[in-house]
Amino acid sequence: MRTALVIGTGLVGTSAALALAGRGIHVHLADHDPASARTAAALGAGTEEPPEGPVDLAVIAVPPAHTASVLAGAMRDGVARGYLDVASVKGGPRRELEALGLDLTPYIGTHPMAGKERSGPLAATGDLFEGRPWVLTPTRDTDTEVLNLALELVAVCKAVPVVMDADAHDRAVALVSHTPQLISSMVAARLEEADETAVRLCGQGIRDVTRIAASDPRMWVEILSANPGPVADVLAGIATDLDETVRALRGLQSADEEKRRTGTAGIEDVLRRGNAGRVRVPGKHGAGPASYEVVAVLISDRPGELARIFADAGRAGVNIEDVRIEHATGQQAGLVQLMVEPSAAAALGSALTERGWSLRP
C-alpha cells in the first residue's frame, strides 16, 4: 500500500491515518467538517488535498448511520482500489450496501476494538490500536486483494486481526462493548441527584465502573441505534439477574430464616457467576488472564512521585504489569497499587521499603 484516503477524521480515522502516515504511506484526509480535516492534517495525519486518482485503500471512518451512504458515494466515484469501514456495527451497513445493488467485491467491513472516552482528532494517537483486536468481516464476494489491503492496515496499526461473521460480531460487541456503556451510564446517573456527602465517599470501585460514562452521548446514540436488537437481548438477561438479585436482597431483610438462606444463596450465585465471567476477560496483549499480586504504596500528591516509584521498581528488576491509583478523600495523598508477578512481590516490597516508601497491607 502506497496511498490511502481516510474519510472521517475523528478519533479512529485520525488515529489510523497517523499510523499509516508514520509508515510513509501518503494519506489524503476528508471530512464533512473541514476544520476537523485541517486539525488532523496539522497533527501529521496526512494532507487535505484530494487524491489525483484512485488510491490503494479508502478507509471510511464515519458514524454507523452514515457508513453505507458514504461508502456508496466513494465506490461510485471510484476513489480507491479497495474500501473498508471501521464502524462499530457491521451487519446493518453491509445489508444497506447490498440493497443499493453495489458490487461489494472491493469492500470489506472491519472494526478496530479500541477507543477512548474523548472523541475528535485531538484525541487521536498513532498507537491507539496497538495490541488491540481488529475485526474483519469478509464475505464470499470479498476480493482477496482487498482482504490483503485490510490485513496490511491492521499490521501497520500493530493490531491483532480477528475474522468474524458480521452478525456474530454485532452480537459480540453488544455484550462486551455496547451494554457495558449503558450499564456504566446507568450507575453514573444514580450520582446525579445523590447527596453531596455520599458522592464524597466515591472510591476506586465507582471510578472503575463509571469511567466510560464520560463518553459522548451523541456518538453512543448513533452506535446503539445501529445495533439495538442485540443490545436489548443482553440487557434483558441482565434485567432477569437484577430482578433475582433484588428478591435475594429482600430475602436478606426478612425475619424468616429460610428466606434469609435463600437470599444468601442468590447473592452468592450472582457473585460467583461474576467471578467466573471475569476470569475469561483476556489479560495483557490479548493473552490469557493472569493473576497478579498487589504491592500497595502510600504516595504523596507531588510531581515526580509516580515516576520515582517506577524507577525504583526498575532498579529492583521488577516489571510493573498494571497500576491503579486510589486518591485519599480530602488529602493530598493516595495509594498506588502495583500489580506484579506473585514471585516478584516480596522483592519489590523489600526494595521499595529500603528506598523509603511506606507500604500498606
Disulfide bonds with the S-S distance in Angstrom:
none
